[in-house]
């Protein structure tokens, strides 16, 4: 595994060697001249030729310890640039015990990276431990730690390490690193900890609301313990709003769910989007898709024509559920403010089968208009429940504030 710091250090070694060769006491001409040539070749991007010059310098007999150390520093730089990892390891290991303590932490990191390139993860881990012990806890060290953990397949250790990093960030009032959340989510999934996996996906989504995290979280949400099936349409609404509804069968299923919920205007809108995207209206299912679209259009026209009658009938009922349903359908049809008024009337009447659902519909209706968006966020913030209603409310708040 290559790191930026490795390349930087090796170039620095070459530069230091080339600058100091001429003035260094104890470096004989027969050693210094080929090393100087090696440094010049490295600067010209000719690493293999530079490595040959290093070997020429190393062939000189009776070298002093200083000459040998200078040769190894140049060998480390040239070998890495030439892709000769084994020679780079040999040189770095020769330099390490002679280096000052402040430099050993960096050298240990370079050795860990070089061994990782050789797929010798045991040696890579050992040298990485020396780097950390020497006080080298930089970002490239952490990156290499994550790589080695993943390569080891010890997902319990990965979960512990990533979980500790996430917890430490949260306790300090910081947003956890995206990489730590990803590592934790992956390890939990591999360990079969599905509840923990969903909880981590939620943190990942709320801290980094990207399209792919929306897709991953929504795919798992309906499997969350206690999540009610009656929110299937709500999950698809969120998929549509976040750009994660792409297949013909998804558009068809969502439209059918909207029709079952007596919201034909929404079904019609969904199908129109599918046709506009070129997903519907072609292929072997085109006829079935056209029939569903015609049905949605017919039902929508009927619903618009009967809206006033249905609202009047709903007002005569002892419970407010019908008013909430008619009001939300009216809001989706584009009559947002009258629809909101009906939902509020239904909530005030009481006797609701699912009171928190009514608050959810009110908040969603209020989000449909810029005039009432702030009120919608406030309404959704107050939704409570363990059957999925609070999850849906929080997700609409996130979508509304990040889209």
C-alpha positions as CSV (number, residue, x, y, z in Angstrom):
1,X,0.0,0.0,0.0
2,X,1.6,3.3,-1.1
3,X,1.2,6.5,0.9
4,X,2.0,10.1,0.0
5,X,4.3,10.4,3.0
6,X,6.4,7.5,1.8
7,X,7.1,9.2,-1.5
8,X,7.7,12.5,0.2
9,X,10.2,11.0,2.6
10,X,12.1,9.1,0.0
11,X,12.5,12.1,-2.2
12,X,13.7,14.0,0.8
13,X,16.3,11.3,1.5
14,X,17.6,11.6,-2.0
15,X,17.7,15.4,-1.9
16,X,19.5,15.4,1.5
17,X,22.0,12.9,0.3
18,X,22.8,14.8,-2.9
19,X,23.2,18.1,-1.1
20,X,25.5,16.6,1.6
21,X,27.7,14.4,-0.4
22,X,30.2,16.9,-1.7
23,X,30.7,18.5,1.7
24,X,30.4,15.4,3.9
25,X,33.6,14.4,5.6
26,X,34.5,10.8,5.3
27,X,32.8,10.1,2.0
28,X,35.5,9.2,-0.5
29,X,35.2,10.2,-4.1
30,X,34.7,6.7,-5.3
31,X,31.6,6.4,-3.1
32,X,30.4,10.0,-3.4
33,X,30.6,10.4,-7.2
34,X,28.2,7.5,-8.1
35,X,25.8,8.6,-5.3
36,X,25.8,12.2,-6.7
37,X,25.1,10.7,-10.1
38,X,22.3,8.6,-8.6
39,X,20.7,11.8,-7.0
40,X,20.8,13.6,-10.4
41,X,19.2,10.5,-12.1
42,X,16.5,10.5,-9.5
43,X,15.7,14.1,-10.2
44,X,15.5,13.3,-13.9
45,X,13.0,10.5,-13.1
46,X,15.4,7.7,-14.0
47,X,15.0,5.6,-10.9
48,X,16.4,2.3,-12.2
49,X,19.5,3.9,-13.5
50,X,19.9,5.7,-10.1
51,X,19.6,2.3,-8.3
52,X,22.4,0.9,-10.5
53,X,24.6,3.8,-9.4
54,X,23.8,3.1,-5.8
55,X,24.9,-0.5,-6.3
56,X,28.1,0.9,-7.9
57,X,28.8,2.9,-4.8
58,X,28.0,-0.1,-2.6
59,X,30.6,-2.2,-4.4
60,X,33.4,0.0,-3.1
61,X,35.4,-2.0,-0.5
62,X,36.1,-1.0,3.1
63,X,33.3,1.5,3.4
64,X,33.0,3.5,6.6
65,X,29.7,3.4,8.7
66,X,28.8,6.9,7.5
67,X,29.4,5.9,3.8
68,X,27.2,2.8,4.2
69,X,24.4,4.8,5.9
70,X,24.5,7.4,3.1
71,X,24.4,4.6,0.5
72,X,21.3,3.0,2.2
73,X,19.5,6.3,2.3
74,X,20.0,6.8,-1.4
75,X,19.1,3.1,-2.0
76,X,15.8,3.5,-0.1
77,X,14.9,6.5,-2.3
78,X,15.9,4.9,-5.6
79,X,14.5,1.5,-4.9
80,X,11.0,2.8,-4.0
81,X,10.9,5.1,-7.0
82,X,12.0,2.1,-9.2
83,X,9.3,-0.2,-7.7
84,X,11.9,-2.5,-6.0
85,X,10.1,-2.8,-2.7
86,X,12.4,-5.5,-1.4
87,X,15.5,-3.4,-1.8
88,X,13.7,-0.4,-0.3
89,X,12.8,-2.5,2.8
90,X,16.4,-3.7,3.1
91,X,17.7,-0.2,3.0
92,X,15.1,1.3,5.4
93,X,15.7,-1.5,7.9
94,X,19.4,-0.7,7.8
95,X,18.7,3.0,8.4
96,X,16.2,2.5,11.2
97,X,18.5,1.6,14.1
98,X,21.0,4.3,13.2
99,X,18.3,7.1,12.9
100,X,17.5,9.6,15.5
101,X,14.4,8.8,17.6
102,X,12.4,11.6,16.0
103,X,13.0,10.1,12.6
104,X,12.3,6.5,13.6
105,X,8.6,7.0,13.8
106,X,8.5,8.1,10.1
107,X,10.8,5.3,9.0
108,X,8.7,2.7,10.8
109,X,5.7,4.0,8.9
110,X,7.5,3.7,5.6
111,X,8.5,0.1,6.5
112,X,4.9,-0.7,7.4
113,X,3.7,0.7,4.1
114,X,6.4,-1.2,2.1
115,X,5.6,-4.5,3.8
116,X,1.9,-3.9,3.1
117,X,2.9,-3.5,-0.6
118,X,4.5,-6.9,-0.4
119,X,1.3,-8.4,1.2
120,X,3.3,-9.2,4.4
121,X,0.7,-7.9,6.7
122,X,2.3,-9.4,9.8
123,X,5.5,-7.4,9.4
124,X,3.5,-4.4,8.3
125,X,1.5,-4.5,11.5
126,X,4.7,-4.9,13.6
127,X,6.3,-1.9,12.0
128,X,3.1,0.2,12.3
129,X,3.0,-0.6,16.0
130,X,6.6,0.8,16.3
131,X,5.6,3.9,14.4
132,X,2.7,4.6,16.9
133,X,5.0,3.8,19.8
134,X,7.4,6.4,18.5
135,X,4.6,9.0,18.5
136,X,3.7,8.9,14.9
137,X,-0.1,9.0,14.9
138,X,-0.6,11.0,11.6
139,X,-3.4,10.5,9.1
140,X,-1.4,8.2,6.9
141,X,-0.7,5.9,9.9
142,X,-4.4,5.7,10.6
143,X,-5.1,5.1,6.9
144,X,-2.6,2.2,6.9
145,X,-4.1,0.9,10.2
146,X,-7.6,0.7,8.5
147,X,-6.1,-1.0,5.5
148,X,-4.4,-3.7,7.6
149,X,-7.4,-4.3,9.7
150,X,-9.6,-4.8,6.6
151,X,-7.0,-7.1,5.1
152,X,-6.8,-9.2,8.3
153,X,-10.5,-10.0,8.2
154,X,-10.8,-9.5,11.9
155,X,-14.1,-7.6,11.8
156,X,-14.6,-7.7,15.5
157,X,-11.3,-5.7,15.9
158,X,-12.4,-3.4,13.2
159,X,-15.8,-2.8,14.8
160,X,-14.1,-2.1,18.2
161,X,-11.5,0.3,16.7
162,X,-14.0,2.1,14.4
163,X,-16.7,2.2,17.2
164,X,-14.2,3.8,19.6
165,X,-13.2,6.4,17.1
166,X,-16.9,7.3,16.4
167,X,-17.7,7.4,20.1
168,X,-14.7,9.6,20.9
169,X,-15.7,12.1,18.2
170,X,-19.3,12.2,19.4
171,X,-18.2,12.7,23.0
172,X,-16.0,15.6,21.9
173,X,-18.9,17.2,20.1
174,X,-17.4,16.5,16.7
175,X,-18.8,14.8,13.6
176,X,-17.3,11.3,13.3
177,X,-15.0,10.7,10.3
178,X,-16.9,9.4,7.3
179,X,-14.2,6.6,6.9
180,X,-14.7,5.5,10.5
181,X,-18.5,5.2,10.1
182,X,-18.1,3.3,6.9
183,X,-15.7,0.8,8.5
184,X,-18.0,0.4,11.4
185,X,-21.1,-0.2,9.2
186,X,-19.2,-2.7,7.1
187,X,-17.8,-4.6,10.1
188,X,-21.3,-4.7,11.8
189,X,-22.9,-6.1,8.6
190,X,-20.2,-8.8,8.2
191,X,-20.6,-9.7,11.9
192,X,-24.4,-10.0,11.5
193,X,-25.1,-7.1,13.8
194,X,-28.0,-5.8,11.7
195,X,-29.4,-3.4,14.4
196,X,-26.0,-1.8,14.9
197,X,-25.5,-1.7,11.1
198,X,-28.7,0.2,10.6
199,X,-27.9,2.6,13.5
200,X,-24.5,3.3,12.0
201,X,-26.0,3.8,8.5
202,X,-28.3,6.4,10.1
203,X,-25.4,8.3,11.6
204,X,-23.6,8.1,8.2
205,X,-26.7,9.5,6.5
206,X,-27.4,12.3,8.9
207,X,-23.7,13.4,9.0
208,X,-23.0,12.8,5.3
209,X,-26.4,12.9,3.4
210,X,-25.2,11.5,0.1
211,X,-27.4,9.8,-2.4
212,X,-25.7,6.4,-1.9
213,X,-26.2,6.6,1.9
214,X,-29.9,7.4,1.4
215,X,-30.1,4.3,-0.8
216,X,-28.3,2.1,1.8
217,X,-30.3,3.3,4.7
218,X,-33.7,3.2,3.1
219,X,-33.0,-0.4,1.9
220,X,-32.5,-1.4,5.5
221,X,-35.1,0.7,7.2
222,X,-38.1,-1.5,6.5
223,X,-36.3,-4.4,8.2
224,X,-35.8,-2.4,11.4
225,X,-37.6,-4.2,14.3
226,X,-41.1,-2.8,14.9
227,X,-41.2,-0.9,11.6
228,X,-44.8,-0.9,10.3
229,X,-45.7,-2.1,6.8
230,X,-48.0,0.9,6.4
231,X,-45.0,3.1,5.8
232,X,-44.0,1.3,2.6
233,X,-45.2,4.2,0.4
234,X,-43.4,6.7,2.6
235,X,-40.1,4.8,2.1
236,X,-40.7,4.9,-1.7
237,X,-41.5,8.7,-1.5
238,X,-38.1,9.2,0.2
239,X,-36.4,7.1,-2.4
240,X,-38.0,9.2,-5.2
241,X,-37.1,12.5,-3.4
242,X,-33.4,11.4,-3.1
243,X,-33.0,10.1,-6.6
244,X,-33.0,6.5,-5.6
245,X,-36.2,5.3,-7.5
246,X,-34.9,4.2,-10.9
247,X,-36.5,0.9,-12.0
248,X,-39.8,0.5,-13.9
249,X,-41.1,-1.9,-11.3
250,X,-40.4,0.7,-8.6
251,X,-42.4,3.4,-10.3
252,X,-45.2,0.9,-10.9
253,X,-45.3,-0.3,-7.3
254,X,-45.2,3.2,-5.9
255,X,-48.1,4.3,-8.2
256,X,-50.2,1.3,-7.1
257,X,-49.5,2.0,-3.4
258,X,-50.6,5.7,-4.0
259,X,-53.8,4.5,-5.6
260,X,-54.5,2.2,-2.7
261,X,-54.0,5.1,-0.4
262,X,-56.6,7.1,-2.3
263,X,-54.1,9.6,-3.6
264,X,-54.5,9.3,-7.4
265,X,-52.8,12.6,-8.0
266,X,-49.6,11.3,-6.5
267,X,-49.9,8.1,-8.6
268,X,-50.3,10.1,-11.7
269,X,-47.4,12.3,-10.9
270,X,-45.2,9.2,-10.2
271,X,-46.1,7.6,-13.5
272,X,-45.5,10.9,-15.4
273,X,-42.0,11.0,-13.9
274,X,-41.3,7.5,-15.0
275,X,-42.4,8.3,-18.5
276,X,-40.4,11.5,-18.6
277,X,-37.3,9.6,-17.5
278,X,-37.8,7.0,-20.3
279,X,-38.2,4.2,-17.7
280,X,-41.9,3.5,-18.5
281,X,-43.7,3.1,-21.8
282,X,-41.2,0.9,-23.5
283,X,-40.4,-2.8,-23.6
284,X,-42.7,-5.8,-23.0
285,X,-44.5,-4.2,-20.1
286,X,-45.4,-1.0,-21.9
287,X,-49.1,-2.0,-22.4
288,X,-49.6,-2.7,-18.7
289,X,-47.8,0.5,-17.8
290,X,-50.1,2.5,-20.1
291,X,-53.2,0.9,-18.6
292,X,-52.0,1.9,-15.1
293,X,-51.3,5.4,-16.2
294,X,-54.8,5.7,-17.8
295,X,-56.3,4.4,-14.6
296,X,-54.4,6.9,-12.5
297,X,-55.5,9.8,-14.8
298,X,-59.1,8.7,-14.6
299,X,-59.0,8.3,-10.8
300,X,-57.3,11.7,-10.4
301,X,-60.0,13.4,-12.4
302,X,-62.8,11.7,-10.4
303,X,-61.0,12.7,-7.1
304,X,-60.8,16.3,-8.2
305,X,-64.4,16.4,-9.1
306,X,-65.6,14.8,-5.9
307,X,-63.2,16.6,-3.5
308,X,-65.7,19.1,-2.1
309,X,-68.2,16.3,-1.5
310,X,-65.7,14.0,0.2
311,X,-64.4,16.9,2.4
312,X,-68.0,17.7,3.5
313,X,-68.7,14.0,4.2
314,X,-65.5,13.7,6.2
315,X,-66.5,16.6,8.4
316,X,-69.7,14.7,9.5
317,X,-67.7,11.7,10.8
318,X,-67.1,11.4,14.5
319,X,-63.4,10.8,14.1
320,X,-60.9,13.0,12.2
321,X,-59.1,10.3,10.1
322,X,-61.2,11.0,6.9
323,X,-60.5,14.7,7.1
324,X,-56.7,14.0,7.4
325,X,-56.8,11.7,4.4
326,X,-58.8,14.0,2.2
327,X,-56.7,17.0,3.3
328,X,-53.5,15.3,2.5
329,X,-54.8,14.2,-0.9
330,X,-55.9,17.8,-1.6
331,X,-52.4,19.1,-0.7
332,X,-50.8,16.7,-3.0
333,X,-53.1,17.8,-5.8
334,X,-51.6,21.3,-5.4
335,X,-54.2,22.9,-3.1
336,X,-51.7,23.0,-0.2
337,X,-53.2,25.5,2.1
338,X,-56.8,24.2,1.9
339,X,-55.4,20.7,2.4
340,X,-53.5,21.8,5.5
341,X,-56.6,23.3,6.9
342,X,-58.5,20.0,6.5
343,X,-55.7,18.0,8.2
344,X,-55.7,20.4,11.1
345,X,-59.5,20.1,11.3
346,X,-59.2,16.3,11.4
347,X,-56.5,16.5,14.2
348,X,-58.6,18.9,16.2
349,X,-61.7,16.6,15.9
350,X,-59.7,13.7,17.5
351,X,-60.5,10.0,17.7
352,X,-57.7,9.3,15.3
353,X,-56.5,5.7,14.8
354,X,-52.9,6.8,14.4
355,X,-52.5,10.3,15.9
356,X,-48.8,10.5,15.1
357,X,-49.5,9.6,11.5
358,X,-51.8,12.6,11.2
359,X,-49.0,14.8,12.5
360,X,-46.7,13.3,9.9
361,X,-49.1,14.0,7.1
362,X,-49.6,17.6,8.3
363,X,-45.8,18.1,8.4
364,X,-45.4,16.6,4.9
365,X,-48.2,18.8,3.5
366,X,-46.6,21.9,5.0
367,X,-43.3,21.1,3.4
368,X,-45.0,21.3,0.0
369,X,-45.2,25.1,0.1
370,X,-42.3,27.6,0.8
371,X,-44.8,29.6,2.9
372,X,-45.3,26.7,5.4
373,X,-42.0,24.9,5.1
374,X,-40.7,26.2,8.5
375,X,-44.0,25.1,10.2
376,X,-43.6,21.7,8.5
377,X,-40.2,21.2,10.0
378,X,-41.5,22.2,13.4
379,X,-44.5,19.8,13.0
380,X,-42.2,16.9,12.0
381,X,-39.9,17.5,14.9
382,X,-42.7,16.8,17.3
383,X,-43.7,13.4,15.7
384,X,-43.1,10.5,18.2
385,X,-43.4,6.8,17.9
386,X,-41.5,3.5,17.7
387,X,-43.3,2.0,14.7
388,X,-41.4,3.9,12.0
389,X,-43.4,7.2,12.0
390,X,-40.7,9.1,13.9
391,X,-38.1,7.7,11.5
392,X,-40.0,8.9,8.5
393,X,-40.5,12.3,10.0
394,X,-36.8,12.8,10.8
395,X,-35.9,11.7,7.3
396,X,-38.2,14.2,5.7
397,X,-36.7,16.9,7.9
398,X,-33.2,15.9,6.7
399,X,-34.3,15.8,3.1
400,X,-36.0,19.2,3.3
401,X,-32.9,20.8,4.8
402,X,-30.2,19.3,2.6
403,X,-31.8,19.1,-0.8
